[in-house]
Amino acid sequence: MPTRIGERQFKRKPTDRKLRESVLETIPEAKLLIELQKAEVRLDTTVNRKRLDLQDVVGRSMRRNKTLRIFISSSVTGQPWQTGNTMQTDFDFGDMSPPVQSLPEWMLRIEGRLVDEGSDHHRLFSSMFTSIIIELHREGDSNNADPAELGLPEPPAGVPPVDAGPKPEIVEWHEPPPHSTEQRIDFDGIDIRRGGETPVKAKIILQLKEYPAKFKLSPALADVLGVDEESKPGAVVALWQYIRFHKLQDIDEKRNIKCDPALKKLFNRDQLSFPQLVELLGPHLTPRDPIVLEYMIEPQTDKENRDVAYDVPLQVDDPLRSDLITMLDSWHQDNIALSKQDEQLVQDVQQLNLLAMQREFYQKLADNPQKLLDDWVATQARDLKAIYSHRQFSEEAVRHSSFYKDDVLNSSIHLFLNSR
């Protein structure tokens, strides 16, 4: 049948891996392939079960309690107390060029690392945060002072406060969004270099990276759950356990929940349905406060102890989790190569079966040519009847399943598919 223009041709891949009986009789070693196929089925079952177990482990919250030690230090160059900038009393008229002096500068450095972390699983400093913001308040910035101290009147209710002066300089870094095309570049520390010789107050705001994200609970919700911070799924599960422990489900309709005094105070209603829990919990969850550190940069003094360290408790992913994810990814890549080899194996089996059919044909032709030709003519006549009308067959024979298992019908189907 001619193919219409625009029609797509779909090539079906062979999937039959079963060898013909004649192949097994002719080649006894072919039985080893059947044994290998049975072993492959057992191995695939075991491997898939282990893969599902690993996916289940990766899906769980594999977190460890760690301590992040943050180091903040500063250094200065070209300051008056370093260059010895005093009045010169000796006059030398031999060189009239002005002396070269370096400008006063200071540098703030922020870095951190996990305590008791091995070198094999070293995490970069920025990989543990979603944002890092440094506010630099120079001495004399009026916005650092109270408006009352500056003689400014208090603003009335609903009116924003009067701008007291220049804003602080802000240096910030934010993690790229999850689906952003921007490449993420992590680092182990931040260096900020500025010019000046006046004191600067640095306010460092660090937002921890957590998954799932934890929230601050409202006082009413904290009293019910007994914790101050929790993730949204964790809060839903804890509240459901509270409901089941106090038997607050309706006897007839399990989806309805009767509120006890604590839940009435929390949700301000007498009854609610379980699907409403997530929506009602929203107003009681607020983002956690970031980590705020303050550091004073004093370029005009020669202080020996400019380094400070802070220990911040946090939860980080178990290093084993990243190894499992890498293993599952490589598993998928290996499956692609195995699929190609499996397709080649199926094609080889099909080719072997085809050669076996040809051998059977020539063997019958050599043993009894007349019977082979008579059978072939009968087969062609039967195929002709099937092409022109199905009424030529006995309806009683067609009703039985044995009619569809006949070798003649299989040969006709094979010829029909090859002619497509």
DOLOGU-163208 format. One line per field, with one value per residue (C-alpha): residue number from 1; x, y, z. Coordinates in pm, 1 decimal, always signed. Layout:
REM residues N
num: c(NUM:...)
east: c(X:...)
north: c(Y:...)
up: c(Z:...)
This chain:
REM residues 420
num: c(1:2:3:4:5:6:7:8:9:10:11:12:13:14:15:16:17:18:19:20:21:22:23:24:25:26:27:28:29:30:31:32:33:34:35:36:37:38:39:40:41:42:43:44:45:46:47:48:49:50:51:52:53:54:55:56:57:58:59:60:61:62:63:64:65:66:67:68:69:70:71:72:73:74:75:76:77:78:79:80:81:82:83:84:85:86:87:88:89:90:91:92:93:94:95:96:97:98:99:100:101:102:103:104:105:106:107:108:109:110:111:112:113:114:115:116:117:118:119:120:121:122:123:124:125:126:127:128:129:130:131:132:133:134:135:136:137:138:139:140:141:142:143:144:145:146:147:148:149:150:151:152:153:154:155:156:157:158:159:160:161:162:163:164:165:166:167:168:169:170:171:172:173:174:175:176:177:178:179:180:181:182:183:184:185:186:187:188:189:190:191:192:193:194:195:196:197:198:199:200:201:202:203:204:205:206:207:208:209:210:211:212:213:214:215:216:217:218:219:220:221:222:223:224:225:226:227:228:229:230:231:232:233:234:235:236:237:238:239:240:241:242:243:244:245:246:247:248:249:250:251:252:253:254:255:256:257:258:259:260:261:262:263:264:265:266:267:268:269:270:271:272:273:274:275:276:277:278:279:280:281:282:283:284:285:286:287:288:289:290:291:292:293:294:295:296:297:298:299:300:301:302:303:304:305:306:307:308:309:310:311:312:313:314:315:316:317:318:319:320:321:322:323:324:325:326:327:328:329:330:331:332:333:334:335:336:337:338:339:340:341:342:343:344:345:346:347:348:349:350:351:352:353:354:355:356:357:358:359:360:361:362:363:364:365:366:367:368:369:370:371:372:373:374:375:376:377:378:379:380:381:382:383:384:385:386:387:388:389:390:391:392:393:394:395:396:397:398:399:400:401:402:403:404:405:406:407:408:409:410:411:412:413:414:415:416:417:418:419:420)
east: c(+0.0:+158.5:+243.1:+63.7:+267.0:+305.6:+241.0:+502.5:+648.3:+690.1:+936.2:+851.7:+1141.9:+1147.9:+1095.9:+1076.9:+1379.2:+1250.9:+1444.6:+1262.6:+1251.7:+1438.4:+1727.5:+1746.9:+1742.0:+2008.3:+2236.2:+2239.8:+2452.4:+2160.3:+2000.4:+2263.6:+2095.1:+1769.9:+1955.2:+2115.2:+1776.9:+1636.7:+1937.6:+1887.5:+1527.5:+1637.2:+1917.6:+1687.5:+1438.6:+1708.7:+1864.8:+1531.2:+1438.3:+1768.6:+1725.5:+1381.0:+1529.6:+1797.8:+1537.8:+1337.9:+1648.0:+1729.4:+1371.1:+1395.4:+1539.0:+1905.0:+2026.7:+2307.7:+2361.6:+2681.8:+2852.6:+2948.0:+3241.5:+3239.0:+3560.0:+3549.9:+3871.1:+3996.6:+4327.9:+4434.6:+4697.3:+4820.0:+4677.5:+4842.8:+4968.2:+5129.3:+5295.7:+5417.1:+5264.0:+5434.5:+5561.4:+5897.3:+6156.9:+6457.7:+6458.0:+6621.2:+6612.6:+6780.5:+6448.5:+6147.3:+5898.4:+5624.8:+5652.1:+5439.5:+5194.1:+4947.2:+4584.5:+4442.3:+4242.9:+4088.2:+3970.7:+3697.3:+3713.3:+3430.9:+3482.6:+3361.7:+3378.6:+3210.9:+3377.0:+3509.2:+3452.8:+3673.4:+3852.1:+3664.5:+3329.6:+3437.9:+3147.2:+3210.5:+3096.7:+2836.1:+2675.4:+2517.2:+2329.9:+2066.6:+2176.6:+2463.4:+2415.7:+2674.3:+2569.9:+2854.8:+2769.7:+3045.0:+3099.7:+2895.8:+2609.4:+2308.0:+2076.8:+2242.7:+2126.9:+1789.2:+1578.2:+1511.7:+1886.6:+1908.1:+1629.7:+1378.1:+1012.6:+842.9:+637.3:+260.5:+97.5:+82.2:+353.7:+696.9:+986.5:+1184.5:+1496.0:+1769.7:+2054.9:+2259.2:+2186.7:+2450.0:+2650.0:+2517.3:+2711.9:+2494.2:+2499.2:+2192.9:+2162.3:+2031.9:+1671.8:+1631.5:+1537.5:+1766.9:+2012.1:+2269.5:+2552.9:+2601.2:+2955.5:+3022.2:+3308.9:+3482.9:+3499.0:+3417.5:+3669.6:+3547.5:+3808.1:+3728.3:+3919.6:+3902.1:+4038.7:+3718.3:+3554.2:+3296.2:+3031.1:+2962.5:+2629.2:+2640.1:+2307.2:+2318.5:+2011.8:+2063.9:+1983.2:+1746.9:+1542.3:+1267.5:+1257.0:+1178.9:+946.3:+883.1:+556.8:+310.9:+279.7:-60.9:+66.9:+387.4:+178.3:-15.5:+284.2:+538.3:+809.1:+904.9:+1030.9:+921.2:+886.6:+545.5:+507.7:+634.8:+379.5:+94.8:+207.0:+250.2:-93.5:-249.4:-88.1:-229.2:-577.7:-554.7:-413.4:-700.7:-960.0:-1092.9:-1212.7:-1584.3:-1719.4:-1938.2:-1729.8:-1358.4:-1260.8:-1422.4:-1230.0:-1384.7:-1175.5:-1085.6:-1012.5:-652.0:-754.8:-1040.5:-787.5:-558.5:-807.7:-1099.4:-1359.9:-1545.8:-1502.7:-1289.0:-1211.4:-875.1:-803.4:-828.4:-536.8:-264.6:-444.0:-520.6:-159.9:-25.6:-77.5:+91.8:+418.2:+670.6:+1025.2:+1300.0:+1511.6:+1843.7:+2178.9:+2291.1:+2654.2:+2811.9:+3174.4:+3354.5:+3628.5:+3860.9:+4134.4:+4266.5:+4388.6:+4648.3:+4457.5:+4619.0:+4295.4:+4103.7:+3983.9:+3658.1:+3481.2:+3117.3:+2978.4:+2641.1:+2450.0:+2282.1:+2164.9:+2333.7:+2271.7:+2441.3:+2738.4:+2607.0:+2300.6:+2502.5:+2686.8:+2354.8:+2222.6:+2537.5:+2497.3:+2134.4:+2229.2:+2505.8:+2258.3:+2037.6:+2333.2:+2435.4:+2078.8:+2100.4:+2406.4:+2243.7:+1930.2:+2135.5:+2302.7:+1963.3:+1827.2:+2126.3:+2063.8:+1699.4:+1804.8:+2055.3:+1784.7:+1549.4:+1823.9:+1893.1:+1523.6:+1505.9:+1803.7:+1638.7:+1320.4:+1523.8:+1702.3:+1369.7:+1238.6:+1538.3:+1543.6:+1180.8:+1253.3:+1539.2:+1342.5:+1012.8:+986.7:+639.6:+477.7:+638.3:+503.5:+156.4:+150.1:+274.1:-0.7:-262.6:-132.0:-143.5:-499.0:-602.3:-437.6:-621.0:-950.8:-862.4:-779.3:-1099.6:-1349.4:-1356.4:-1676.3:-1474.4:-1376.1:-1596.7:-1761.0:-1741.1:-1364.1:-1315.2:-1493.4:-1232.3:-901.2:-707.9:-780.2:-563.7:-276.0:-238.1:+103.2:-66.0:-229.1:+101.8:+269.9:-6.8:+32.9:+407.9:+363.2:+108.4:+331.7:+632.2:+428.5:+342.7)
north: c(+0.0:+334.1:+575.3:+908.6:+1223.7:+1360.6:+1029.5:+926.3:+578.3:+408.7:+124.0:-128.3:-266.4:-645.0:-758.4:-1138.6:-1302.6:-1660.0:-1904.4:-2149.1:-2513.0:-2607.7:-2385.2:-2559.3:-2900.3:-2805.0:-2612.8:-2766.2:-2477.7:-2243.2:-2367.1:-2163.8:-1849.5:-1953.3:-2003.6:-1660.1:-1502.4:-1657.7:-1531.4:-1186.1:-1175.8:-1260.0:-1004.6:-731.2:-796.9:-763.8:-454.3:-274.6:-351.1:-207.6:+97.5:+164.9:+128.8:+386.8:+626.6:+589.9:+668.9:+975.1:+1098.5:+1100.1:+1389.3:+1288.8:+1573.2:+1603.1:+1856.0:+2050.9:+2365.9:+2636.6:+2847.8:+3193.1:+3397.3:+3775.9:+3972.8:+4304.9:+4449.9:+4804.4:+4959.9:+5316.5:+5446.7:+5756.6:+5559.2:+5311.3:+5559.2:+5788.5:+6094.7:+6373.6:+6722.7:+6713.0:+6958.9:+6870.7:+7041.5:+6872.5:+7083.2:+6811.0:+6628.3:+6856.0:+6574.6:+6520.8:+6203.0:+5907.2:+5805.9:+5512.9:+5593.7:+5466.3:+5144.9:+4867.4:+4516.3:+4310.3:+3932.8:+3688.2:+3313.4:+2998.7:+2622.8:+2333.7:+2207.5:+1850.1:+1826.6:+1596.2:+1709.9:+1454.8:+1632.6:+1995.2:+2238.4:+2587.0:+2870.9:+3012.3:+2671.2:+2686.9:+3015.3:+3152.9:+3513.6:+3707.9:+4081.2:+4315.9:+4664.4:+4912.2:+5202.0:+5460.4:+5668.3:+5983.3:+5837.0:+6007.0:+5721.3:+5513.8:+5752.1:+5789.7:+6066.2:+6214.4:+6255.9:+6448.6:+6684.4:+6542.1:+6522.9:+6187.9:+6103.6:+6065.8:+5724.4:+5583.6:+5818.0:+5673.3:+5812.6:+6105.9:+6012.1:+6093.7:+6093.1:+5881.7:+5512.2:+5254.1:+5090.4:+4740.7:+4450.3:+4148.3:+3804.9:+3592.3:+3234.2:+3203.9:+3078.7:+2701.4:+2721.7:+3009.6:+2977.7:+3166.0:+2943.7:+2921.1:+2989.1:+2904.1:+3052.0:+3002.9:+3367.0:+3730.6:+4013.0:+4374.2:+4644.5:+5011.8:+5334.0:+5544.4:+5593.8:+5637.1:+5359.6:+5146.6:+4928.0:+4614.8:+4438.1:+4088.2:+3920.5:+3550.9:+3353.9:+2981.7:+2739.0:+2468.9:+2198.9:+2171.1:+2531.4:+2585.9:+2856.0:+3034.0:+2925.2:+3169.8:+3155.2:+2983.3:+2717.0:+2673.0:+2602.7:+2331.4:+2159.9:+2221.9:+2353.7:+2703.8:+2620.2:+2357.0:+2296.3:+2322.4:+1945.8:+1879.5:+2120.2:+1949.2:+1604.0:+1720.9:+1884.5:+1567.6:+1362.5:+1608.2:+1563.9:+1184.7:+1176.3:+1387.8:+1201.7:+1517.5:+1350.2:+1332.5:+980.1:+979.7:+1200.0:+1140.7:+1443.5:+1680.7:+1786.0:+1917.1:+2193.3:+2175.6:+2499.2:+2510.4:+2471.8:+2720.4:+2974.6:+2887.2:+2886.0:+3082.9:+2825.6:+2532.0:+2284.5:+2245.1:+1989.8:+1822.0:+1974.7:+2319.6:+2256.2:+2360.6:+2682.7:+2770.5:+2708.8:+2966.2:+3278.3:+3104.3:+3035.4:+3313.9:+3292.4:+3230.0:+3523.6:+3540.8:+3523.3:+3878.2:+3946.5:+4284.5:+4376.6:+4708.7:+4813.3:+5068.3:+5167.8:+5455.1:+5227.9:+4955.2:+4668.4:+4329.5:+4129.1:+4205.0:+3847.4:+3719.4:+3384.3:+3281.8:+2928.1:+2878.3:+2547.6:+2424.1:+2111.3:+2000.5:+1720.4:+1392.5:+1351.9:+1004.3:+1160.4:+1329.7:+1003.0:+820.3:+1082.6:+1049.6:+671.8:+692.6:+934.9:+706.7:+419.8:+590.7:+645.9:+280.5:+174.1:+358.5:+155.6:-166.4:-90.8:-62.2:-395.3:-549.5:-427.4:-581.3:-910.9:-916.1:-852.0:-1137.7:-1373.4:-1267.3:-1324.0:-1668.6:-1760.3:-1643.5:-1860.2:-2153.9:-2102.4:-2098.6:-2417.1:-2589.7:-2487.4:-2621.0:-2934.1:-3011.2:-2928.9:-3176.9:-3450.9:-3434.5:-3162.7:-3274.6:-3256.0:-2916.3:-2776.8:-2921.5:-2764.2:-2435.5:-2427.5:-2507.4:-2230.0:-1978.2:-2081.1:-2037.2:-1695.9:-1594.2:-1688.6:-1487.8:-1181.4:-1179.9:-1282.1:-1431.1:-1617.2:-1888.6:-2019.6:-2238.1:-2024.9:-2314.8:-2342.4:-1970.4:-1981.4:-2211.6:-2081.8:-2357.7:-2184.2:-1890.2:-2113.7:-2277.5:-2239.8:-2143.3:-1842.6:-1740.0:-1757.0:-1544.0:-1280.5:-1282.6:-1227.3:-952.7:-760.0:-790.8:-646.1:-329.6)
up: c(+0.0:-99.9:+177.7:+178.7:+175.9:+528.1:+700.7:+951.8:+936.9:+1273.1:+1288.3:+1551.9:+1749.6:+1792.4:+2149.7:+2122.4:+2284.1:+2267.4:+2054.4:+1830.1:+1932.5:+1619.1:+1725.9:+2063.1:+1892.3:+1639.8:+1877.8:+2228.7:+2359.0:+2289.0:+2612.4:+2797.0:+2664.5:+2833.3:+3160.3:+3125.6:+3061.0:+3378.7:+3574.3:+3419.6:+3542.2:+3896.3:+3883.5:+3746.7:+4025.9:+4291.4:+4134.7:+4094.8:+4454.3:+4576.9:+4354.8:+4502.8:+4852.5:+4768.0:+4626.1:+4946.9:+5155.2:+4941.4:+4975.6:+5352.3:+5550.7:+5595.0:+5816.1:+6068.4:+6343.0:+6280.3:+6403.2:+6156.0:+6274.6:+6114.2:+6120.2:+6080.3:+6052.3:+5918.6:+5808.0:+5726.4:+5501.0:+5445.7:+5771.4:+5925.0:+6223.6:+5980.2:+5744.6:+6026.8:+5865.4:+6064.2:+5973.0:+5790.4:+5927.1:+5709.2:+5369.9:+5071.8:+4755.6:+4547.3:+4473.3:+4427.8:+4342.1:+4602.1:+4812.4:+4701.3:+4970.7:+4964.6:+5034.6:+5364.0:+5309.7:+5510.6:+5419.5:+5583.9:+5544.9:+5625.4:+5599.1:+5766.3:+5777.1:+5951.8:+6266.9:+6249.3:+5877.2:+5675.9:+5363.3:+5151.6:+5198.6:+5232.1:+5189.6:+5064.3:+5286.4:+5047.3:+4983.9:+5331.5:+5274.8:+5041.6:+5089.5:+5248.3:+5314.8:+5466.8:+5574.8:+5622.0:+5855.8:+5854.8:+6166.1:+6140.0:+5937.0:+6088.6:+5996.4:+6269.9:+6538.1:+6697.8:+6529.5:+6874.6:+6925.8:+6600.2:+6705.8:+6457.4:+6562.9:+6599.2:+6286.3:+6334.9:+6316.9:+5965.3:+5835.0:+5751.8:+5954.3:+5825.0:+5629.6:+5877.8:+5628.7:+5394.6:+5372.5:+5467.5:+5193.1:+5121.8:+4976.9:+4905.8:+4744.3:+4667.2:+4555.8:+4195.2:+4163.7:+4118.5:+3749.0:+3659.4:+3369.4:+3575.0:+3687.3:+4061.7:+4181.5:+4545.8:+4746.7:+5078.1:+5189.6:+5112.5:+5098.6:+5104.5:+5045.5:+5090.7:+5137.9:+5451.3:+5799.6:+5998.9:+6201.2:+6019.7:+6179.8:+5974.2:+6013.9:+5858.7:+5781.3:+5689.8:+5576.6:+5627.7:+5348.2:+5471.2:+5302.3:+5389.8:+5504.5:+5871.6:+5999.6:+6327.3:+6484.8:+6633.1:+7014.9:+6991.4:+6751.7:+6953.6:+7264.9:+7078.8:+6915.3:+7190.4:+6952.2:+6841.2:+6490.5:+6240.7:+5868.1:+5705.8:+5644.8:+5996.6:+6143.7:+5954.7:+6073.2:+6433.6:+6433.8:+6289.7:+6566.7:+6820.3:+6671.6:+6676.6:+7030.8:+7164.7:+6949.3:+6787.1:+6464.7:+6401.9:+6453.6:+6142.2:+5910.0:+5966.9:+5756.7:+6006.1:+6315.8:+6635.4:+6788.9:+7156.5:+7348.4:+7224.1:+6856.5:+6901.8:+7024.2:+6733.3:+6443.9:+6594.9:+6490.7:+6643.1:+6358.6:+6047.9:+5778.3:+5736.1:+5389.5:+5551.5:+5788.5:+5543.6:+5453.9:+5817.0:+5924.9:+5677.7:+5896.4:+6190.0:+5999.3:+5949.3:+5806.1:+6057.6:+6168.8:+5985.9:+6162.9:+6243.8:+6338.8:+6411.6:+6372.8:+6430.0:+6188.3:+6351.2:+6106.0:+6321.1:+6602.3:+6615.3:+6769.4:+6789.8:+6823.7:+6507.3:+6456.2:+6603.1:+6562.4:+6604.2:+6634.2:+6467.6:+6512.7:+6196.2:+6016.7:+5695.8:+5448.1:+5520.7:+5280.5:+5205.3:+5041.8:+4767.1:+4703.9:+4668.1:+4426.7:+4216.2:+4217.9:+4101.6:+3822.0:+3699.1:+3723.2:+3466.8:+3232.2:+3261.1:+3180.0:+2847.0:+2748.0:+2869.6:+2667.3:+2349.7:+2419.8:+2493.5:+2158.2:+1982.1:+2163.9:+2051.7:+1692.1:+1711.0:+1843.0:+1562.6:+1306.5:+1452.4:+1437.6:+1075.9:+982.9:+1160.9:+955.5:+634.5:+739.2:+811.3:+471.1:+279.6:+492.5:+403.6:+42.0:+40.7:+218.5:+25.5:-242.8:-364.4:-19.3:+43.3:-284.5:-217.7:+127.7:-14.2:-283.8:-22.1:+197.1:-87.1:-172.2:+186.4:+202.8:-113.6:+43.5:+354.6:+144.7:-57.6:+206.5:+550.0:+459.5:+288.3:+631.2:+835.7:+1101.6:+1341.5:+1290.4:+1335.7:+1670.3:+1821.3:+1956.5:+1781.1:+1449.9:+1553.2:+1666.1:+1327.3:+1163.6:+839.2:+1004.6:+1160.7:+821.5:+670.8:+940.2:+886.0:+511.7:+571.0:+810.9:+579.1:+293.4:+490.1)
